[in-house]
Amino acid sequence: MSKSECYDKECRNRDLVVERCLILVRWHDACYQDGPIYIEDIKREFILETSGFLVYENEVSITVGGDWHKSKNYWRHVTHIPKGMIKKLIKVPIPDEFKEEE
């Protein structure tokens, strides 16, 4: 991840997510089915559920991070989800006692 895409405290884009929170997302994923496939075997929906930290959000997508590696200053297990694919989204505030000391 380049510095222009980084969202930790030292990066200039950190403030794109005003209030860090946990997020639960149920969404339509694109899927691939290896053929030959009969019409009755086509998957009509492929729904995933993803949870983690809200790393980034704009008008077209959200980015969910699974792990924040503080000493190395980066996110791991990152999923980018287009908002048009989201069925349900819940944001959960991080409890004050769990937040890092500034």
ABEGO torsion letter per residue (X at the ends): XBAAABABAABAAAAABABBBBBBBBBBBBBBBBOBBBAAABBABBBBBBBEBBABBBAABBBBBABBBAAAGBBBGBBBBBAAABABBBBBBBBAAABBBX
